[in-house]
């Protein structure tokens, strides 16, 4: 009885797999027929105007501010155990950022220069609250 059920399962699987391959083969045949019937395109491909701006890739960096002015920002960041200094060009002054602050910078690269798009000051409030909770829990456990 088990052998018959197993053979039935194998037969059904074979039929389903064969039908999938037949559908895929039919799609490729119809695609080649359409290529043979359709005339070659005569229209020229669309040309972008000279002033069209390509979308630039935004990158991000997190680190400690070492130097800041109205037009430039330097941060020290740690990557895989190595420390590196990155320079950025500011389009607007950031009066609330000072040297020593930890920041997250979103930037783009133009003409081999890093231009700041967005700068966010990182605060440690979330970690501070977590430490308070664990300290309070330890006091409860001890008491």
C-alpha positions as CSV (number, residue, x, y, z in Angstrom):
1,X,0.0,0.0,0.0
2,X,2.8,2.4,0.9
3,X,4.6,1.6,-2.3
4,X,1.6,2.4,-4.4
5,X,1.1,5.8,-2.6
6,X,4.8,6.5,-3.2
7,X,4.6,5.6,-6.9
8,X,1.4,7.8,-7.2
9,X,3.2,10.7,-5.6
10,X,6.2,10.3,-7.9
11,X,3.9,10.1,-11.0
12,X,2.0,13.3,-10.0
13,X,5.3,15.1,-9.4
14,X,6.6,14.1,-12.8
15,X,3.5,15.3,-14.5
16,X,3.5,18.7,-12.8
17,X,7.2,19.2,-13.5
18,X,6.7,18.3,-17.2
19,X,3.9,20.8,-17.5
20,X,6.1,23.6,-16.0
21,X,8.8,22.9,-18.5
22,X,6.3,22.8,-21.4
23,X,5.0,26.2,-20.4
24,X,8.5,27.7,-20.3
25,X,9.4,26.2,-23.7
26,X,6.2,27.6,-25.2
27,X,7.0,31.1,-23.9
28,X,10.4,31.0,-25.6
29,X,9.0,29.8,-28.9
30,X,6.3,32.5,-28.9
31,X,9.0,35.1,-28.1
32,X,11.1,34.0,-31.1
33,X,8.1,34.1,-33.4
34,X,7.3,37.6,-32.3
35,X,10.9,38.7,-33.0
36,X,10.6,37.2,-36.5
37,X,7.3,38.9,-37.2
38,X,8.0,42.4,-35.8
39,X,9.9,44.8,-38.0
40,X,13.1,46.3,-36.5
41,X,12.6,49.5,-34.7
42,X,13.4,52.6,-36.7
43,X,13.0,55.2,-33.9
44,X,16.1,56.5,-32.3
45,X,16.7,55.9,-28.6
46,X,15.7,58.7,-26.3
47,X,18.6,61.1,-25.6
48,X,18.8,62.9,-22.3
49,X,19.1,66.7,-22.4
50,X,22.5,68.1,-21.4
51,X,21.1,69.7,-18.3
52,X,19.5,66.5,-17.0
53,X,20.9,65.6,-13.6
54,X,21.5,62.0,-12.7
55,X,20.4,60.8,-9.3
56,X,23.3,60.7,-7.0
57,X,24.0,58.0,-4.5
58,X,23.7,59.1,-0.9
59,X,26.2,57.7,1.5
60,X,26.5,58.0,5.3
61,X,29.2,58.3,7.9
62,X,29.1,58.4,11.7
63,X,31.9,59.9,13.8
64,X,33.1,62.5,16.2
65,X,33.5,66.1,14.9
66,X,37.1,67.2,15.1
67,X,36.9,70.5,13.3
68,X,34.0,72.7,12.0
69,X,33.6,76.0,10.2
70,X,30.9,77.7,8.2
71,X,32.0,75.8,5.0
72,X,33.9,72.7,6.1
73,X,33.4,69.8,8.6
74,X,36.0,67.1,9.6
75,X,35.0,64.0,11.5
76,X,37.0,61.1,12.9
77,X,35.4,57.8,12.3
78,X,36.4,54.2,13.2
79,X,36.0,51.5,10.5
80,X,37.0,47.9,11.3
81,X,39.4,49.1,14.1
82,X,41.1,51.7,11.9
83,X,40.5,55.5,12.5
84,X,40.1,57.8,9.5
85,X,39.4,61.5,9.1
86,X,36.8,62.5,6.6
87,X,36.3,66.1,5.2
88,X,32.9,67.4,4.1
89,X,31.8,70.6,2.5
90,X,28.8,72.3,4.2
91,X,26.3,74.2,2.0
92,X,24.8,75.8,5.2
93,X,26.3,76.6,8.5
94,X,25.4,74.3,11.4
95,X,25.4,76.4,14.6
96,X,24.1,73.6,16.8
97,X,27.1,71.3,16.0
98,X,30.4,71.8,17.8
99,X,33.7,70.0,18.0
100,X,33.5,66.9,20.0
101,X,29.8,66.1,19.1
102,X,29.0,62.7,17.7
103,X,27.1,63.1,14.4
104,X,25.6,61.0,11.5
105,X,26.2,62.6,8.1
106,X,24.4,61.8,4.9
107,X,26.4,63.0,1.9
108,X,27.0,62.8,-1.8
109,X,30.3,63.0,-3.8
110,X,30.7,65.6,-6.5
111,X,34.0,66.3,-8.2
112,X,35.8,64.1,-5.6
113,X,34.4,66.3,-2.8
114,X,32.0,65.1,-0.1
115,X,29.0,67.4,0.2
116,X,26.8,67.2,3.2
117,X,23.1,66.7,2.5
118,X,21.9,66.1,6.1
119,X,23.7,66.1,9.4
120,X,22.2,64.7,12.6
121,X,23.6,65.1,16.1
122,X,23.6,61.8,18.0
123,X,22.4,61.9,21.6
124,X,22.9,59.1,24.1
125,X,19.5,59.3,25.8
126,X,18.3,55.9,24.7
127,X,21.3,54.1,26.2
128,X,21.1,56.2,29.3
129,X,17.5,55.2,30.0
130,X,18.4,51.5,29.4
131,X,21.1,51.7,32.0
132,X,18.7,53.3,34.5
133,X,16.3,50.4,33.9
134,X,18.9,47.7,34.5
135,X,20.2,49.5,37.6
136,X,16.6,49.7,38.9
137,X,16.0,46.1,38.1
138,X,19.2,45.1,40.0
139,X,18.0,47.1,43.0
140,X,14.7,45.3,43.0
141,X,16.4,41.9,42.7
142,X,18.8,42.7,45.5
143,X,16.0,44.1,47.8
